Amino acid sequence: MRSRPLLALLFSLTLGTSAVLAQEAIGLDQAFPELSFSLPVAISPMPGSKDVVFVVEKGDAVPSPATEKPVDGKKPKATAYFGGKVQMVTGLSSGKLTKTQVFQLNPKDGKFEAGGECGFLGFAVHPRVDKTKQVFAYYSLKIEGKLYQRVSRFTVSSLRPFAVDADSEQPLITQLDPAGNHNGGDLHFGPDGYLYISCGDGGAGGDAFDNAGYINKGFHAAVFRIDVDKKAGNPAPNPHPSVIADAKGQAFYSVPADNPFLKATSHRGRPLDAGTVRTETWATGLRNPWRFSFDPKTGACFAGDVGQNLFEEIDILVAGGDYGWHDVEGYHVFNQKDASGKKAAPALAAASDFKAPIHEYDRKLGNSVTGGVVYRGERIPSLVGAYIFADFASGRIFALQENGGKWESQQVAKDFSIAAFGYDPSNGDVLVASLSGQIKRIVKK
C-alpha cells in the first residue's frame, strides 16, 4: 500500500477509460449499510461459519492536546496511537447485522505504531479455533524507539460470545524494521492448515536495505509458512533475533518439513550457511506483497506486489518461487540507479529462474496494487474464476481472467483507498474494504 495525497488520487481517477465486462455491468453497493469502521484494512473469515466476518481496523491516532496548534496550516503528526481493533460482523445470513468489538491490541513491551503503512495489518483465526482457542495478529510497534513488525498468538477467552484476550499475547516473530513502509502484513491459514505471512523488503525505495535477494537475513521480501501447531516431524526454525523463544530456547512454532528452502545451501547463485537460512520462507523476491489470498476452489495463492515507480504486478505464488525483486519489476529489468523511474521504461527481463507475474500494469492505471480474491460466488456468472483486485491510489477495481493461457484484465468499478478484499461467507460475494470507513460488495448492476 502506498499513500498518495487526495488531490493526486482524485486526478488519477480521471485517467483511462472505464470498462465493464461484456456480459454484465458490475458495480459496488454498501455491504453493511448501517455499519461504519475506522480505517478498515483487512477482512478475515471465521472458519466454518457462513454468518460471521471480521474487519480489522488499522489503528487511530491519539488526539493531540488542544495546545498543539497547526504549523503552516498542517496538523502535527500523531506521536501515539490507540491499539488497532477487530470488529466482528454477525447476522450475514439473516441480514440482521450486528457489529461487536472482539479484540484490541495492547502490547505490554512496546508502543503500538499505526503511522503511515504501519498498524494492525493482519488477523487470522485458527482453522480449529473451537479446539485451539487461538487467533493470530500481525502488527507494528516500537520498542525503545525502534520499529518492529510482529506476529503474535492470542487466546480466545470466550467462543460464544466470541472475544479475544489481549493480555494473552505470545509473540512468535518480532522483526526489526529499518523503515515504516513495505510491511506486507497479511496473514492467512492455507488449505494445508499452515499459517502464511507476507513481509515487505524493509522499506524505503529500490530495496535500499538489500533484503530482497536473500533468504538468510530475516523476515523480509517474502511469504513465510509456519506450523503454529508444532506437528510431529516438523523441525524447529533456525535461531534468529526475530524468532521468540521460551525459557528452554524453543520457538513457539515449527517449520513444515516440506518447506522449499529447508535444505537450501545456495540462493541466487550465492552459497549459504544452512544454519542461517530462514527456513520459514515459502516464496521470495517480493517487494511489498500487499494482500495475498488462496482461491477457495483450486487453492492457488494469488498476490498483489506493489511496484517501485513503473509497474504493479499480480503473481501466482508457488512453493520455492523467486519473483525477482529487486532485479525485476513486473516483466521488466529494474535499474537501481534510476529508481525514480524518470527515464524510459526499461527493457523486458530476459528469461531466467525468476517466476514472472501473470499480469502487470503501469502508471496510466495506478501506482499501488491491492491484492484481492478469486470470485467464486454465483450471483455474477461472468466473474466466476476471475481474480478481483484494485489499485489503492487510482481506485480502479479490476477483474483478471485467464483466456487461452493469457491473463487479461478489465476495470469493473471504482472506489477510494481500497486496502483489502474478502468474502461474504453467506453468499460468496466479494467484499471491498476502503480506508474511508466503508465495506462494500461487488454486485451486478
C-alpha positions as CSV (number, residue, x, y, z in Angstrom):
1,M,0.0,0.0,0.0
2,R,1.4,3.4,-1.0
3,S,-0.4,6.5,0.3
4,R,-1.0,9.5,-2.0
5,P,-2.4,13.0,-1.4
6,L,-6.1,13.3,-2.0
7,L,-5.6,15.7,-5.0
8,A,-3.4,13.1,-6.7
9,L,-5.9,10.4,-6.0
10,L,-8.8,12.5,-7.5
11,F,-6.7,13.3,-10.5
12,S,-5.7,9.7,-11.1
13,L,-9.4,8.7,-11.1
14,T,-9.9,10.7,-14.3
15,L,-7.3,8.8,-16.2
16,G,-8.0,6.0,-18.7
17,T,-11.4,4.7,-19.8
18,S,-14.0,2.9,-17.7
19,A,-14.6,-0.7,-18.8
20,V,-17.2,-3.3,-17.9
21,L,-17.4,-7.0,-18.6
22,A,-19.2,-7.5,-21.9
23,Q,-21.9,-9.7,-20.4
24,E,-22.8,-7.8,-17.3
25,A,-22.4,-4.3,-15.8
26,I,-20.6,-4.5,-12.4
27,G,-20.6,-2.1,-9.6
28,L,-20.4,-1.6,-5.8
29,D,-23.1,-1.5,-3.1
30,Q,-22.7,-0.9,0.6
31,A,-22.2,-4.3,2.2
32,F,-23.2,-3.3,5.7
33,P,-25.2,-0.1,5.1
34,E,-25.7,0.9,8.8
35,L,-22.2,0.0,9.9
36,S,-19.0,2.0,9.7
37,F,-15.4,1.2,10.5
38,S,-12.3,3.1,11.4
39,L,-9.6,2.6,8.8
40,P,-10.6,-1.0,7.8
41,V,-7.5,-2.6,6.5
42,A,-8.3,-6.4,6.3
43,I,-11.3,-8.7,6.1
44,S,-10.9,-12.1,7.7
45,P,-13.2,-15.2,7.9
46,M,-14.5,-17.2,10.9
47,P,-13.6,-20.8,9.9
48,G,-16.7,-22.9,9.3
49,S,-19.2,-20.0,9.6
50,K,-21.5,-18.5,6.9
51,D,-22.8,-15.9,9.3
52,V,-19.6,-14.1,10.5
53,V,-16.8,-12.0,9.2
54,F,-14.1,-10.0,10.9
55,V,-13.0,-6.5,10.0
56,V,-9.5,-5.3,11.1
57,E,-9.1,-1.6,12.0
58,K,-5.6,-0.3,11.4
59,G,-5.4,1.9,14.5
60,D,-6.4,5.5,15.3
61,A,-4.2,8.4,16.4
62,V,-4.5,9.6,20.0
63,P,-5.9,13.1,19.7
64,S,-3.3,15.8,20.0
65,P,-3.5,18.2,23.0
66,A,-5.5,21.3,22.4
67,T,-2.4,23.3,23.0
68,E,-0.7,21.8,19.9
69,K,-1.6,24.2,17.0
70,P,-1.2,23.6,13.3
71,V,2.1,24.6,11.8
72,D,2.0,26.2,8.4
73,G,-1.6,25.1,8.2
74,K,-0.8,21.5,8.8
75,K,-1.8,19.4,11.8
76,P,1.1,18.0,13.8
77,K,1.8,14.3,13.1
78,A,0.5,11.8,15.6
79,T,3.0,10.5,18.1
80,A,0.8,7.9,19.8
81,Y,-1.9,5.5,18.6
82,F,-4.7,3.5,20.1
83,G,-4.2,-0.2,19.5
84,G,-5.9,-1.5,16.4
85,K,-9.2,-3.4,16.8
86,V,-11.1,-6.3,15.3
87,Q,-14.8,-5.8,14.7
88,M,-17.0,-8.9,14.4
89,V,-19.9,-8.6,12.0
90,T,-22.7,-11.2,12.5
91,G,-26.1,-11.8,11.0
92,L,-24.9,-12.1,7.4
93,S,-27.3,-14.9,6.6
94,S,-30.3,-13.2,8.1
95,G,-29.4,-9.7,7.1
96,K,-29.8,-8.5,10.7
97,L,-26.3,-7.2,11.0
98,T,-24.5,-6.5,14.3
99,K,-21.0,-5.2,14.8
100,T,-19.2,-6.1,18.0
101,Q,-15.6,-5.2,19.0
102,V,-13.9,-8.5,20.0
103,F,-10.3,-7.5,20.2
104,Q,-8.0,-4.5,20.7
105,L,-4.2,-4.7,20.7
106,N,-2.4,-3.7,23.8
107,P,1.3,-4.7,23.6
108,K,3.0,-4.7,27.0
109,D,6.6,-4.5,25.8
110,G,6.3,-1.6,23.4
111,K,4.1,1.1,21.9
112,F,1.6,0.2,19.2
113,E,2.5,2.1,16.0
114,A,0.0,3.0,13.2
115,G,1.6,5.8,11.3
116,G,1.9,5.6,7.6
117,E,1.8,2.0,6.4
118,C,2.2,0.6,9.9
119,G,-0.6,-0.6,12.2
120,F,-2.7,-3.6,12.8
121,L,-2.3,-5.2,9.4
122,G,-3.4,-8.8,9.6
123,F,-5.6,-11.2,11.6
124,A,-6.3,-14.9,11.2
125,V,-8.4,-17.3,13.2
126,H,-7.1,-20.8,13.7
127,P,-9.0,-23.3,11.5
128,R,-9.8,-25.3,14.5
129,V,-10.5,-22.4,16.9
130,D,-13.2,-24.3,18.8
131,K,-10.4,-26.7,20.0
132,T,-7.3,-24.5,20.0
133,K,-8.9,-21.2,21.0
134,Q,-6.2,-19.3,19.1
135,V,-6.0,-16.3,16.8
136,F,-3.0,-14.6,15.2
137,A,-2.2,-11.0,14.6
138,Y,0.4,-9.1,12.5
139,Y,1.1,-5.5,13.8
140,S,3.7,-2.8,14.1
141,L,5.2,-1.5,17.4
142,K,8.1,0.5,18.7
143,I,10.3,-0.9,21.4
144,E,12.8,1.5,22.9
145,G,12.2,3.8,20.0
146,K,12.9,1.2,17.3
147,L,10.3,0.0,14.9
148,Y,9.3,-3.7,14.7
149,Q,6.8,-5.8,12.8
150,R,5.4,-8.6,14.9
151,V,3.4,-11.8,14.5
152,S,1.7,-12.9,17.8
153,R,-0.7,-15.6,19.0
154,F,-3.6,-14.7,21.3
155,T,-6.1,-16.9,23.2
156,V,-9.8,-16.7,22.7
157,S,-11.2,-16.0,26.1
158,S,-14.8,-16.8,25.0
159,L,-16.1,-18.6,21.9
160,R,-19.8,-17.6,22.5
161,P,-19.8,-14.7,22.6
162,F,-16.5,-14.5,20.7
163,A,-13.8,-12.5,22.5
164,V,-10.0,-12.4,22.3
165,D,-7.9,-11.9,25.5
166,A,-5.5,-9.0,24.6
167,D,-3.4,-9.9,27.7
168,S,-2.8,-13.5,26.4
169,E,-0.3,-12.4,23.8
170,Q,2.6,-14.7,22.9
171,P,4.9,-13.1,20.3
172,L,6.2,-15.6,17.7
173,I,8.2,-13.3,15.4
174,T,9.4,-9.7,16.2
175,Q,11.4,-8.4,13.2
176,L,13.4,-5.1,13.5
177,D,12.2,-2.9,10.6
178,P,14.5,-0.3,9.1
179,A,11.7,1.8,7.6
180,G,8.0,2.3,8.1
181,N,6.8,1.3,4.7
182,H,6.6,-2.0,2.7
183,N,5.4,-4.1,5.7
184,G,3.3,-6.7,4.0
185,G,1.3,-7.8,7.0
186,D,-1.2,-10.3,5.6
187,L,-2.0,-13.5,7.5
188,H,-3.9,-16.5,6.2
189,F,-4.1,-20.2,7.0
190,G,-3.7,-22.1,3.8
191,P,-5.6,-25.1,2.7
192,D,-2.9,-27.2,4.3
193,G,-3.6,-25.8,7.8
194,Y,-0.3,-23.8,8.0
195,L,0.0,-20.1,8.7
196,Y,1.2,-18.0,5.8
197,I,2.7,-14.5,6.5
198,S,3.6,-11.7,4.0
199,C,6.5,-9.4,4.6
200,G,7.9,-6.5,2.5
201,D,11.5,-5.7,1.7
202,G,12.2,-3.4,4.7
203,G,11.0,-0.2,3.1
204,A,12.5,3.0,1.6
205,G,12.9,2.6,-2.1
206,G,14.8,0.4,-4.6
207,D,15.4,-2.3,-2.0
208,A,17.6,0.2,-0.1
209,F,18.5,-2.3,2.6
210,D,19.3,-5.1,0.1
211,N,17.0,-7.6,1.6
212,A,15.0,-8.9,-1.3
213,G,17.7,-11.2,-2.8
214,Y,18.4,-13.1,0.4
215,I,16.7,-15.8,2.4
216,N,19.1,-15.7,5.3
217,K,18.8,-12.1,6.6
218,G,15.5,-12.0,8.3
219,F,11.7,-11.9,7.7
220,H,11.7,-9.7,4.6
221,A,10.5,-9.7,0.9
222,A,8.7,-13.0,1.1
223,V,5.7,-15.0,2.1
224,F,6.6,-17.3,5.0
225,R,4.9,-20.5,6.1
226,I,5.0,-21.8,9.6
227,D,3.4,-24.6,11.7
228,V,1.7,-23.0,14.7
229,D,0.6,-26.4,16.0
230,K,4.2,-27.9,16.1
231,K,3.1,-31.1,14.5
232,A,5.3,-34.2,14.8
233,G,8.1,-34.4,12.3
234,N,8.3,-30.6,11.6
235,P,11.6,-29.1,12.7
236,A,12.3,-26.0,14.8
237,P,13.3,-22.8,12.9
238,N,16.9,-21.7,12.8
239,P,17.8,-19.3,15.6
240,H,17.4,-15.6,14.8
241,P,17.0,-12.5,16.9
242,S,13.5,-12.1,15.5
243,V,12.4,-15.6,16.5
244,I,11.0,-15.5,20.0
245,A,11.9,-18.5,22.2
246,D,10.8,-19.8,25.6
247,A,12.9,-20.3,28.7
248,K,14.3,-23.5,27.2
249,G,15.3,-21.8,23.9
250,Q,12.4,-23.3,21.9
251,A,10.5,-21.3,19.3
252,F,6.7,-21.2,19.7
253,Y,6.2,-22.7,16.2
254,S,7.9,-25.2,13.9
255,V,8.7,-25.3,10.2
256,P,6.7,-27.5,7.8
257,A,9.0,-30.4,6.8
258,D,8.2,-29.7,3.1
259,N,9.1,-26.0,3.1
260,P,11.1,-25.4,-0.1
261,F,14.2,-23.8,1.4
262,L,14.6,-26.2,4.4
263,K,17.8,-27.7,2.9
264,A,19.0,-24.8,0.8
265,T,22.7,-24.3,0.5
266,S,22.6,-21.6,-2.1
267,H,20.3,-18.8,-3.3
268,R,20.6,-16.7,-6.4
269,G,24.0,-18.2,-7.0
270,R,25.4,-17.4,-3.6
271,P,26.4,-20.1,-1.1
272,L,24.5,-20.2,2.2
273,D,25.3,-21.4,5.7
274,A,22.4,-23.8,6.2
275,G,22.1,-22.8,9.8
276,T,21.3,-19.2,8.8
277,V,18.5,-19.8,6.3
278,R,15.1,-18.6,7.2
279,T,13.6,-22.0,6.5
280,E,10.1,-20.4,7.1
281,T,10.4,-18.9,3.6
282,W,7.9,-20.2,1.1
283,A,8.0,-17.7,-1.8
284,T,10.6,-15.0,-2.1
285,G,11.7,-12.0,-4.2
286,L,8.7,-9.8,-3.4
287,R,8.8,-6.0,-2.9
288,N,5.7,-5.4,-0.8
289,P,3.1,-8.2,-1.1
290,W,0.1,-6.1,-0.1
291,R,-2.6,-8.7,0.2
292,F,-2.5,-12.3,-0.9
293,S,-5.2,-15.0,-0.8
294,F,-6.0,-18.6,-1.6
295,D,-8.5,-19.5,-4.3
296,P,-11.2,-21.4,-2.3
297,K,-11.7,-23.8,-5.2
298,T,-8.2,-24.5,-6.5
299,G,-6.0,-23.5,-3.6
300,A,-3.9,-21.3,-5.8
301,C,-2.2,-18.4,-4.0
302,F,-2.6,-15.0,-5.7
303,A,-0.7,-11.9,-4.5
304,G,-0.5,-8.3,-5.4
305,D,3.1,-7.0,-5.2
306,V,3.5,-3.2,-5.0
307,G,5.9,-1.9,-7.6
308,Q,8.7,0.8,-7.3
309,N,7.9,3.5,-9.8
310,L,6.8,1.9,-13.1
311,F,4.9,-1.3,-12.8
312,E,2.5,-3.1,-10.4
313,E,2.2,-6.9,-10.6
314,I,0.0,-9.8,-9.8
315,D,1.6,-13.1,-9.1
316,I,0.5,-16.7,-8.5
317,L,2.8,-17.8,-5.7
318,V,4.2,-21.3,-5.6
319,A,6.5,-23.1,-3.1
320,G,10.1,-22.1,-3.8
321,G,9.2,-19.4,-6.3
322,D,11.5,-16.4,-6.6
323,Y,9.7,-13.4,-8.0
324,G,12.8,-11.4,-8.8
325,W,12.8,-8.2,-6.8
326,H,15.0,-6.2,-7.0
327,D,16.4,-7.5,-10.3
328,V,13.0,-7.1,-12.0
329,E,9.9,-5.0,-11.6
330,G,6.9,-6.7,-13.2
331,Y,8.1,-8.1,-16.5
332,H,10.9,-5.5,-16.7
333,V,14.5,-5.1,-15.7
334,F,14.8,-2.9,-12.6
335,N,17.5,-0.3,-12.8
336,Q,18.5,0.5,-9.2
337,K,20.4,3.6,-10.4
338,D,17.2,5.1,-11.8
339,A,14.8,4.2,-9.1
340,S,13.0,7.4,-9.7
341,G,11.6,5.9,-13.0
342,K,12.2,9.2,-14.9
343,K,13.9,7.5,-17.8
344,A,12.2,5.5,-20.5
345,A,10.6,2.2,-19.5
346,P,13.3,-0.5,-19.1
347,A,13.6,-3.5,-21.3
348,L,11.7,-6.7,-20.7
349,A,13.6,-9.0,-18.4
350,A,15.3,-12.0,-20.1
351,A,14.1,-15.5,-19.3
352,S,15.5,-16.6,-16.0
353,D,14.9,-18.6,-12.9
354,F,12.6,-15.9,-11.6
355,K,8.9,-16.5,-11.7
356,A,7.2,-14.0,-14.0
357,P,4.0,-12.3,-12.8
358,I,0.7,-13.3,-14.5
359,H,-0.1,-9.6,-15.0
360,E,1.4,-6.1,-14.7
361,Y,0.0,-2.6,-15.2
362,D,1.7,0.8,-15.4
363,R,1.1,4.3,-14.2
364,K,-1.7,5.0,-16.6
365,L,-3.9,2.8,-14.4
366,G,-2.5,3.3,-10.9
367,N,0.6,3.1,-8.7
368,S,-0.1,0.9,-5.7
369,V,-1.7,-2.5,-6.2
370,T,-4.0,-4.0,-3.6
371,G,-4.2,-7.8,-4.0
372,G,-7.6,-9.3,-4.0
373,V,-9.5,-12.6,-4.2
374,V,-10.9,-15.0,-6.8
375,Y,-14.6,-14.7,-7.3
376,R,-16.4,-18.0,-6.5
377,G,-19.9,-16.6,-5.9
378,E,-23.0,-17.4,-8.1
379,R,-24.6,-14.0,-8.4
380,I,-22.3,-12.7,-11.2
381,P,-21.7,-15.5,-13.6
382,S,-19.3,-13.6,-15.8
383,L,-16.9,-13.1,-12.8
384,V,-16.7,-16.7,-11.8
385,G,-13.0,-17.6,-11.6
386,A,-11.9,-14.0,-12.1
387,Y,-9.3,-12.5,-9.7
388,I,-10.7,-9.3,-8.3
389,F,-8.1,-6.7,-7.3
390,A,-7.6,-3.0,-7.1
391,D,-5.2,-0.1,-7.2
392,F,-5.1,1.9,-3.9
393,A,-4.2,5.2,-5.5
394,S,-6.4,5.3,-8.6
395,G,-9.3,3.5,-7.0
396,R,-9.7,1.2,-10.0
397,I,-11.1,-2.3,-9.4
398,F,-10.2,-4.9,-12.0
399,A,-11.3,-8.4,-12.9
400,L,-8.3,-10.5,-14.1
401,Q,-9.3,-13.6,-16.1
402,E,-7.3,-16.3,-17.9
403,N,-8.3,-16.6,-21.6
404,G,-6.4,-19.2,-23.7
405,G,-3.4,-19.2,-21.4
406,K,-3.2,-15.4,-21.3
407,W,-4.4,-13.3,-18.4
408,E,-6.5,-10.3,-19.3
409,S,-7.9,-7.6,-17.0
410,Q,-10.8,-5.3,-17.3
411,Q,-11.9,-2.4,-15.0
412,V,-15.2,-3.2,-13.4
413,A,-15.7,-0.5,-10.7
414,K,-14.0,2.4,-8.8
415,D,-13.8,3.4,-5.2
416,F,-11.4,5.2,-2.8
417,S,-8.4,4.0,-0.8
418,I,-9.1,0.2,-1.3
419,A,-7.0,-1.6,1.3
420,A,-8.3,-5.2,1.2
421,F,-10.7,-7.7,-0.2
422,G,-12.6,-10.6,1.4
423,Y,-15.7,-12.7,1.1
424,D,-19.2,-12.6,2.4
425,P,-19.4,-16.3,3.6
426,S,-23.2,-16.3,3.3
427,N,-23.3,-16.0,-0.5
428,G,-19.7,-15.8,-1.8
429,D,-19.9,-12.1,-2.7
430,V,-16.6,-10.2,-2.8
431,L,-16.2,-7.6,-0.1
432,V,-14.1,-4.5,-0.5
433,A,-12.6,-2.6,2.4
434,S,-11.9,1.1,2.0
435,L,-9.9,3.2,4.4
436,S,-12.7,5.7,4.1
437,G,-14.5,3.5,6.6
438,Q,-16.8,1.5,4.4
439,I,-17.1,-2.1,3.5
440,K,-18.7,-2.6,0.1
441,R,-19.6,-5.6,-2.1
442,I,-19.1,-6.3,-5.8
443,V,-22.6,-6.6,-7.4
444,K,-24.3,-6.9,-10.7
445,K,-25.9,-3.6,-11.7
